[in-house]
């Protein structure tokens, strides 16, 4: 497929993508979903005399779903497929440490919450990952990874009938920026003054922008893969802000996730879309019920104008009659009440609310409207809350893995040599000056712990291929459970090795964990060496079986002493 690089041609592709979005009614759907989610559920209705109550069940259900998905923190684990390769183990640990730093510096978890909200309300979520070479890192090399949220109405896939990012012929991302920002970008990229003057504002009624938008223009970022490398073009309607350029990246820097997949479309369906008719009916029934109550509580007064001079509802004001005794006033005045409302109206409203929440998986149990009375009920409630969202949770894990692999790709392309501090030391076989393995006093292979090292990220061309990246929940409660389990095993005597205990507990709960483990290992080695000297006879003619029995008894005694300690 021939890739179009001219700004005018890219603008035409962008408009073609918008035509597809209009064909599936995306813009109107997103606008309506946003209004219903925030509570603007009567907008555009011409009914001045009708009350306009809002029982916003959609917001609570969406908030519950989003909160459930982010209730457990997400952790990323890096392991090389070849676990015996020491270099790859170090690189995998370095990648994991850098990803943790990137997630912290880019506020990835905060952006993730916003992305999940977008997916639940609008249908899709998108994260654009880029490398900023101007960021100071405190090292010789500069630059680090940044990411930003892109609304689904501003993402155009070259093949809109396929939701797979990596199989797209091209992807266009639209950004709304001020003309001043775009001109400054063009100037920094070396564009001519005549081209800079062609950067002008443009209106876009589909962006749902408020206020003064005359100074905004649409910037298009076109991405495509050519000869195994990513190409990028940045332009506005008539002129390029930066001419097309090749990068060392090998994959699209775009993370994409639809909430609920729709066949033959890259856009998904949101939670809100399918239940808006229910929300409208709930509001309509409540409005009619309130109107009926108003008619009954404040009836219309009808009086005979030939007998009553005037009428007022003000308290304490006299009413003048003509040609009629005051005792006969009821013959000239009456009131009209509305019809009585059936009690079934509120029952229908309550049934609609309950059934809508139940079908969305947000019943009273998971919303906390009931009180579990035992441990089994608590566990059942927790499981019931997460089961309807398992597909979205797995998709979210894949979204996070895509982010991690994009970051690995960018590290290889831009990081160079950097000093990395590993969260957990990596044990590799110890080697002497000749490169031969070293053994300890027990004849076992010695190991070396790597805590801080310099890594040349540019030399690992196929690191994404060699890495096994696992994404899962890493909540605070699971760490406490692990700590409690290890404490119970130690207290019951099922664990007698203090080194094994310390290496199994989370690092944050034991200060100076590495030094404690190292000290215990040294003490164990000294005790074992001393036991061998005291228990093994010097008589060369001693029975070998007897010697082995003495050594085993001595080691068992040492283990019992450590267990008692």
N, C-alpha and C positions, 0 to 999 in steps of 0.2 A: 504494500500500500504506500503510495506516494504521500509524504507528509507535507502539508501546506505550512509555510513559514511566514508569509507576508501578513502584516497586521490586518489588512482588509479581509483576507481569506480566513484568518483565525476568527475575526468578528462574525463572519458568515457562519462558521461552524458553531459559534456560540449561540447565534440566533436560531440555528437549526435545532440545537439541543433544547432551547427554550420552547420551541414549537412542540417538541415531544412532551415536555413537562406540561404544556397547556393541554395537549391531547389527553393526558391522564388526569387533568384537572388538579395538578399538584399545587399551584399557587393559591387557588381558592381554598383548597383543602387545608393547607398550612395556615392560612389566615383565619379560617373558621376555627380550627383546632386551637390556635393560640388564644383567640378571644374566649372560647368556652373554657379553656384551662384557667385563665386569669380571672374569670367571672363576668366578662362582658358578653352575656348570653342573650340580651334583648336588643343588640345593636341592629339598626335598620328596620325595626318593626314599628309601624305607624298605628299605635293604639294608645292615644293620650289618656283615655279614661280608665284604662285597665292597670291594676297594680302589676308591678314587675319584680316579683320576688325571685331570688336565685338560691336554689338548694344545690350547691356545687359538689356533687358526689364525685365528679371526674377528678378534681384536684386531689382529693384525699386518696383516691385509689391510685392515681399516678404517683403521688408522693410516697405511698406505701411501697409500690413496686420499685421505685428508684432507691428508696432507703434499704429495701431488702437486698438489692444487688450490690450496694456499696457497704453493707453492714460489716462484711469481712474484708479486711485489707488484702490487697492482691500482692503476692510475692512471686518473683521470677527466679527460677533455678537454672543455672548453666552447668552442663556436664558434657565433656567430649565423648563422642561415640567410642573412641579408643581410650579407655580409662587407664591403660598402661603407659601412655605417652606422657612423660612428665612435663614437657613443654606445653602441650595442649591443655593439661590440667591447670598450669599457671595462667595461660591465656584465658581459659574459661572463667577462672576466678577473677581475673582482671576485668573481663567483660561484665561479670555480675556486679563488681564493685562500681564500675563506671555507670552502669544502668541505674543503680540505686542513686548515684549522685545526680544523674540527668533527671530522674523522676522527681527528685527533691528540688532541683534548681528550676525546672520548667513548670513546677506546680502541677505535675501530671495528674495526681489524684484529685485535685480540685477541678481541673479541666474534665476529668473523667465523669465527675458528678454532673457537670453541665452537659456533657455529651449524652449521657444516659437520659437526662431530662429531654433533650432534643429528640432522641430516638423515640421515646414514649409518646411525645406530643406531636412531632412532625413526621415521624416515620423512619428517619435515618439519622446517623451521626457520622461525622467526618472529622479527622484530625490530620492536619498538614504539618509534616515534619521538615525542618530546614536547618541548614548549618549557617551560623552567624560567625564570620571570621574576625569580627571586631571585639569579641568578648575576652576580657582578661581572665586568665586561668591561674595566675600565680606561678606559671612555669615558663619555659623558654618559648614554647609554641602558644599561639593565641587561637581563640575560636572554640565554640561549643555548640551543642545542638539545642534548638528551640522548636516549639510547636505551637500551633494556633488552631482554634476551632473554626471550621468553615460550615455555614448553613447548607442544608441539603439542596435548597433552591439555587445555590451558587456553585454546584458541582455538576459538570457535564461530562458524561462518559462517551467515548467515541462510538461504542456499541451499547446503546441504552437497553438492549434486550438481554444483557449479560451482566451479572452483579459481581463477577470476579475481577478484582483490580488488576492483577498482573497480566491478564489476557487482553486488556484494552489496547486498541491501536493508538489512542491518545486520551489524555484527560485534561480538561480545562477547568481551572479554578478562578472564580470571579471574586474580586475584592473591591469594596467601595472606599475610596480614599479621596482626600482633598486634592485639588489641582496643585496646590503648593507642594504637597508631599511628593506627588508624581513628577513634577518638574525638577525637584531636588534629586530624586532618584535618577532621572535621566541625565542630569548634569554630572552626577558622580560616576555614571557609567560611560561618560565620554560622548554622549550624543550631541549633535550639532545644535546651534541656537535656532536654526530654522525648524528643526524637528521639535524642539522644546516648545516653540510657539504654537505648534499644532495640538498640544495637549490642552483640551478644553473640557468644561463640565458637560455632563449629560444626565438627563432625568431618567429615573427608572421607577415607574409606579408599582412594580411588583415586589420591591424590597421592603414595603411597609415602613418606610422611613418617615419620621415626624420632624417638624420644624423646618428650618431653612436648609434645603438640599441643593441649592443652586451652585455651590462650590464643590460638589462631589463629582467624581468621574469613576468609571468602571475600569479597573485594571484586570487584564486577563493573563493568567499564568498557564501556558500550555506545556504539558509534559508528554514526552514520548520516548520509547526505547528504540535505539538504532544501533546495530552491530554490537549488541550486548551492553550498551551504555545508555544512560539517561541523558536526554537533551531537554533544554529548558528555553522557553521564549517568553518574554514579558512585554506586553504591549497594551495600548489603548485602542480606540476605534480606528484611528487613521495612521498611527505612527508607533514605532517600537520604542519602548523605554530602555530595553536592553536587547541587543541582537541575539539570535539563537546561539547557544553555546553548549558544548558537551561537558559532562561531568564524569567522574570516576565511579558514580553510583551504578548499580546493576539492577535496581528495582524501584518501582514507583514509591515516592515518600508520602504515600497517602494511606491512612487507615480508614476503613469503611465498614459500617455495620448497619444493616436494616433491622428494625425491631422485629418485624414479622415478614418473612420473604414472600414476595409476589412473583408468580411464574412469569418468565419472559420480560422482566423489568428489573432494573438495578435499584429502583426505589421500593421501599417496603411500606407496610401499612402500620400506622400508629395505633396505640391503645384507644385514643380518644375518638378516632374516626368512626369506628363501628357502633359506638354507644351514644353519639350525639342525638339521634332521634329519641332515645330513652330520656335523655336530659331535657330535651325540648318538651316532651309530654309531661314530665314531672313538673316543670315550671308552669306549663299551661294550666294543668289541673289545680295547682296551688293558687295561681292567679285568679282563676274563675271562682274557686272556693272563697278566697278573700273578698272578691267583688260581691258575691252573694251575701256574705256576712255584713258587709258595709251597707247593702241595701236593706237588710233586716234591722240593723242597729240604728241606721239613720234614714228612715222612710221619707218619701216625697210627700209634701203637704199640698193639698188641693183645697182652695176656698172659693166661695161665691163672691165675686167682686162687686155685685150689686148690693150685697148685704154687709160686707166687711170692707171698710175703707182701705185698709192696708194690713199687711201681715209682716211680722218680724220674729226672728228666732232669739232675739236678745232677751236675756233674763231681766224681769222687772219692768219691761216696757209695756204700756197699755195698748190694747188693740181696740180700735173704734168700729162699732157696728152701726148700721142704719136700717130703720124699719123692722127691727127684729129684737125680741127680748134676749137678754144675756143668757137666760136659761135655755134658749133654743139654738145656741151657737153650734151645737153638734150637727144641726141640719145644714149648716153652710160650710162646714170644715170636715175634711176627712184626710186620711193618709193611705198611701199605697206602699205595701211591703213587697219585697222580692219573695220568690218561692222558697220553700224550705229546701235545704241541701241534704241530700242523702248521705248518711254516715259511711256509705260504701266508697265515697270519693277519697277520703283519707286512707281507707284500707287499700284502695288501688294504688295510691301514691306510695304507701309504705311497702306494698308488694313489689312495685317497680324498683324502688331503691334497693330492697333486699335482693331481688333476683339479679339485678344488674351487677351488684357487688359480688354476688356468689359466682356468676358466670365469668367474672374477671379474676376470680381466685382471691378476692379480698372480703371474706365473710367476717362475721363478728369475732370469731376466734382469733384470726390472724391480725385483726385490727385492734385487739386488746379490749374488746367490749365484754369479754367474759373473764372470769378469774379461775385459772386452773387450780384444782384442789390437791393434786399430788404430782409426783415426779413424772409418772407416765403421761399425765395430761400435758405437762409442760413440754416434754419431748415431742409428743404428737402434734402440739400446736406449732412448735418450731419447724417440724418437718412439713406440716401442712402449709406453712407460710412460704416455703421455698420451692416446693414441688412444682407449682404452676409456672415458675420462672426458670426452670432448669435449662430450657433451650436458650433463653436470653443470657443466662449466666455462662453457659459454654461458649456462646458467641462472643461474650465480653472477654473471656479468657483468650479466644483466638484473636480478638482485636488487640489485646495487650501483647500477645506474642508477635503479631505483625509489627507493632511499635518497636519491640525489642530487636527484631531482625532488621528493621530499617535503621535503627541506631547502630547495630553491628556493621551494617553496610557503610554508614557514614564514618564510623570510627576508622575503618580500613581506608576510606578515601581521603580523610582530612586530618586525622589525629596525629600521625607521625609517631615520634618517640615521646612517651610521657611516663612520669613516675606515678605509680599506682600503689595505694595502700589497700591491702586485702582485708576484708572484714574477718574472715577466718583463715588462719595460716594453712598453707598447702604443704603437705608432707611429700617429699620426693626422695628417692634413694640417694644416700650420701656417697660421693665419689672422691677418690684421692686425687693427687696431682696428675697421675697418669690416666685418670678417667676410669679407674677400676672401682667396683663397689666396696664399701667399707663395712665391716661387721663390728658389733659391739662385744662386750666381755662374755655374753652368753652365746656367741656365735651366730646371732641373728643379724640380718641386714640392717645397718644403721640408716636413719632417715634424717633429712634436713628440713627444717620448717622455714617456709618463705612467707614473710609478712609484708615486706615492701620491696618492690622491684621496678625496674625500668622495662617498659614493654614497647616494642616497635609494632604498632598496630598495622602499619602499611605492608608488612611482609606476609600477612595471613590472607591470601587471596580468596580461599574457599572456606573461610571460617564459618560462615553461615551453614555450609554444607556439613561441616564436621561437628557442629554443636547440636546438642539435644537441649531444647529450651522447654521447660515445664512451667506452666502458670497455674496457680491455685490460691486458695485462701490461706492467709497467714494472720489470723486474728489474735488479739491479745488474750482471749480466753483459751485458745488452743495452746499458747505458750504456758499459761498458768496450769493447764491440764498436764502438759508434759512435765513441768516442774513438780507438780503434786505426785504424779506417777513415780518419778524417780525417787522422791522422798519416801514414799511408801515402800518401794522395793528395798531401799537401803535400811529402813527401820525394821523390816521383816527379815533381814539377813539374806535376802535373795541376791543382793549385790554386795560383795565383800571387797571389791576392788575400787578404791576411792578414785583412781585415775579414770576408770570407766564411768563412774558417776559424774565427775566434773566435766568430762568431755561430752556428756549427754544432756546436761542442763543448758538452757539458753544463756548466751553470753552476758546479757544485760543484768542477770540476777546474781552474778558472781563477779566481784571486782578482782582484777589481776588474775583472771582465770588461767592464762597461759603460764604465768610464773608459778602458780600453785601446782599445776600439772607437772611442770618441769621439775620442781622441787620434790614432789612425791615420787616421780620416776627415778630420780637420783637416789632417794632414800631406799626405794625398793631394790635397786641394783646393789647398794652397799650391804643391805641386809642379806640378800641372796649370796653375795660373795663371802660374807662373814660366816654364814651357815655352812657353806661348802667347806671352808677351812676348818671349822670346828667338828664337823660330822664325818668327813671322809678320812679314814685311817691312812697312814703313810706306808703301811705294810704292802708291799707289791704283791705278796702272795695271798692277799685277802680274796674271799669269794666274791665274784662280780655281782651275783644276785643279792648278796648281803649288802654290798655297797649301794646298789640301786634302791634297796628297801630303806636304807638309812637316809639317803638323799630325799626320797619321797616323803618320809616321815618328817624330816626337817622342814621341807617346803610347806607341808600341811600345817606344821606348828606356826610358821611365819604368817601364813594366810589367816589362821585363827587369831593370832595376835593383832593383825591389822583389822580384822573384822571387829574384834573387841574394842579397838581404838576408835 
